[in-house]
Amino acid sequence: MSKKRENVGFVCENCGREVKPLSNGSYRNHCPFCLYSKHVDCLPGDRASDCGGLMKPVGVIYKPNKKGYQLKHRCLRCGHEGMNIVAAEDEQSDNFDLILQLMQNETNS
């Protein structure tokens, strides 16, 4: 499946807000408002998982290559963990207050 076909808006299953597709050439894979994702991949981008559980944001890491900051998600149904690149500088940029809270939680753990 092409990124253009994957780059579609959706309604977040966690907070119910309308999420628009990204306009920066990438595609959106988590809600910019609550940062939740949905377990649809086994490997990044393959859309091969049939779990469909909500993935809670549980951490933030920084990769000093082109990926930069990434959100760590854990599936509430099966426990699978995955990473999603933080969406910044877009019409619906990720909620940086929540990202900072995740970073502080990790520091205090």
Secondary structure, DSSP 8 states (H G I E B T S, - for coil): --HHHH---EE-TTT--EE---SSSS---B-TTT--EE---SSTT--------EEEEEEEEEETTTTEEEEEEEETTT--EEEEE---SSTT---HHHHHHHHHHHHH-
